[in-house]
Amino acid sequence: QVQLVESGGGLVQAGGSLRLSCKASGRTFSNMVMAWFRQAPGKEREFVTAIKWNSGVPYYAGSVKGRFTISRDTAKNMVYLQMNSLKPEDTALYYCAVGNYYRGSVYRDETYDYWGQGTQVTVSS
């Protein structure tokens, strides 16, 4: 079992930055991948970024590549999402998730078994 707690959301003006954090409690496991997804009002949940826990290899959605950076601290069981050059269309509830990348694509939410409660990011124009 893995518990996830996100933090760091808030209100920011377009062009600004935010850093999200996700604390994972419980067991880690081989082939673990941690990811961020987001869901805007009236829209489906979408993949933002992921990182393979052991290797640190990152993956990004095209819409955030070059603006967002995912990182992890294996000693603290933390994953971070640095978001720069934020746009109003980045406004959403951001979720941290944990899964096993042997089960499927890191881009698909079906790969992830554990989810946090989400943290709200609002970008004003």
N, C-alpha and C positions, 0 to 999 in steps of 0.2 A: 504494500500500500504506500502511496505517495501523496502527501498533502502539499498544496501549492498556495502561496499567499503573494499577491501582487501589491505593489505600491508605486507611488511616484506620479500618478496621473494628476491632471489639473487643467486649468484654463491658461492658454497662451495665445499670443497674437501670431498671425501668419508671419512666417520667417523666423520664428523663435525656435527654441529647443526644449526638450524634456528628456528625462532619463527615467525609464521604468525599471523596476527591480522585481525579481521573482525568487522567493525563498522556497526551496524544496526540502521537505522533511520526510523522513522515512528512508526506505532502502533505495539505493541506486543499483543499476544492473547493467550488464553488458548490452551493447547495441542500443543504449539509451540515446534518445534525441529529445531536446527541449525546444519548444517553439513558441512563437507569439502569433496569435490570430486576432482578428478584430471584427466587430460587427457594428455597423451603423444602423440607425433606425430605419426600419422598412427594407433592409437589405440582408442578404445571407451572410453568414460568417465567412471570412476569407483569410487565407494564409498571408502572413506578413513576412516572417523570417523564422529560421530554425538553425540549430547548431548541434552537431553530433558531439555527445558529451566527452568521449574519450579522445577523439582526434581534434576537436575544435573546428572542424570544417563547417563553414556557414552556407546558408542558402537564403536567397532573397526573392521576394516578389518583384516583378519589373517596376511596379509603381513606387517602390521605396528604395530601390537600388541606387547607391550613391548618396542617399540622404540618411538612411538608418544603418546602424551598426549593432550587431548582436555580439555579445561576449559572455564568457562564463568564468566563474571562480570555483574550481572543483573542490578546493579546501573548505569553502563556505557553503557549498551547494547552492550557489546563486547564479542566476542568469540575468543579464542586463540588456536593455534595449535603449541605445542612444538615438534619439530622433532629432535631426537637425532640419533646417529649412522647412518647417512644418507648413502644411497647407490646410485650408478649411476642409478639404475632402479627406484629410486624415482623421477627422473627428469620428470617434467610435468608442465603444467599450473594448478594451484590449484584454485578451485572455492569455495566460501562460498555460502551456500544456506539456505533458510528458508522454512519450511513447517509445515504441521499439521499432527501429527503422528496418528490421528484417521483416516486419509485418506488412510493409507497404511503403508507398511514396511519402517522403517527409512533407510534401506539399498538401497532402490530403488529411482532413480532420479525422477520418476513420482510423488513421494510424495511431492516434493518441488515446490513451486510456484514462489519463488523469488531467483534470482541468481546475484552474483556480476560479475564483468568483468574479474576477475582472476588475479593471481600474479604468475610470473614465478619462478620456483625453478629448478636450474641446479646443478647437483652433478657431479663433475669431478672425474675420477678414478686416 
